[in-house]
Amino acid sequence: ENQEKSRIIEDVMNHVKKQEQQIFIMFYYQNKKIKEIAKNLNISELKVKVTLHRLRNLVKKNLKERGYSYGK
């Protein structure tokens, strides 16, 4: 089940912009803080926050459509 969820998340990431992928990876896989991501990518912290919010919703929607729960 976890492998399938990971595949779904990977599929979602393959369909978003490169910068959005970078933000997602830096936050969730490299454990970087929002401030650090913004500095590294030369964008505002607000843009990082909004992008993460949008991507979480997109992942949640895709998991739900395929019958998986998201989060708790």
Secondary structure as UniProt FT lines:
FT   HELIX           2..13
FT   TURN            14..15
FT   HELIX           18..28
FT   HELIX           34..41
FT   HELIX           45..65
FT   TURN            66..67
//
